[in-house]
């Protein structure tokens, strides 16, 4: 009998329903430790597939007989082999179709708010911890920080009966390839990014510095571009209707953006200090912060999206209250962790000075984001 397969979408539906799940990840231990499927009701263990080749009975001691086991590998092949061995021993087993490769390209759109003025949707690329947004008003749409799988945004826009007219990147991303230019090309929309992020690029774009306010729709939705340097020199945040701060990699639910990827950690941390204590300090506590990344699955709230009021972030996040400039600079500059893999190539692609095939793009993006740093 053929082994059952489960798609990334089906796996997410099980996770979202609160069902207890058991994942058997058969990749190498280093790969598993670096990047794995996570969920609030999910148990995951790692036994490399080559260990099963010895047919050692002890390997099966930690595997449940009364629960479905979902086997996972990089692309699906090794997981299929292990699933067949488990099936022969009477286990209830299925295989994640396409493995971590498929999981890395799966997106979950969640509506944050919908009223007579606008609809705001967060796209969660679960495997990467990458977040992007669509703001819809009067049949027109703005997309912020789109990832490269642009069909996800086109599909939702079509469902909503909206035309994408504006596309914005908060900054030059280092951990994933932007979909902004391709989405602009396919829709005729304007692509915006800070000019200081695109030095040396001949890619078509509209400099955000030229626009303090961008309006669309008959309800006067205002998108205010706020310079928030620190993560990168040209980082921008977008304040929608004075209520929602699309903060890019400047402010996260549990921390601040890392300032070290340009090789100027202390200098950029100083800029981040000014952003936090001069620019962001002007915003009220009830503004909802919606970042471009998250570092932990626990940051997804009960409503299914990642976001927190600025007041709660200030209360929980000590670095947001560290007003001594030197202490702030040292803390932020020294808590950056591992660099995103392949970030130099990804930055070059996003600046438009390097082109790669879709297969190479997938390879470059494999792995978790490392832009979200906890300071709670």
Buried (B, 14 or more C-beta within 10 A) or exposed (E): EEBBBBBBEBBBEBBBEEEEBBBBBBBBEEBBEBBBBBBEEBEBEBBBBEBBEEEEEEBBEEBEEEEBBBBBBBEBEBBBBBBBBBBEEEBBBBBBBBBBBBBBBBBBBBBBBEEEBBBBBBBBBBBBBBBBBBBBBBBBBBBBBBBBBBEBBBEBBEEBEBBBBBBBBBBBBBBBBBBBBBBBEBBEBBBBBBBBBBEEBEEEBBBBBEBEEBEBBEBEBBBBBBBBBBBBBBBBBBBBBEBBBBBBBBBBBBBBBBBBBBEBBEBBBBBBBBBBBEBBEEBEEEBBBBBBBBBBBEBBEEEBBBBBBBBBBBEBBEBBEBEEEEEBBBBBBEBBEEBBBBBEBBBBBBBBEEEBEEEEBBEBBBBBBBBBBBBE
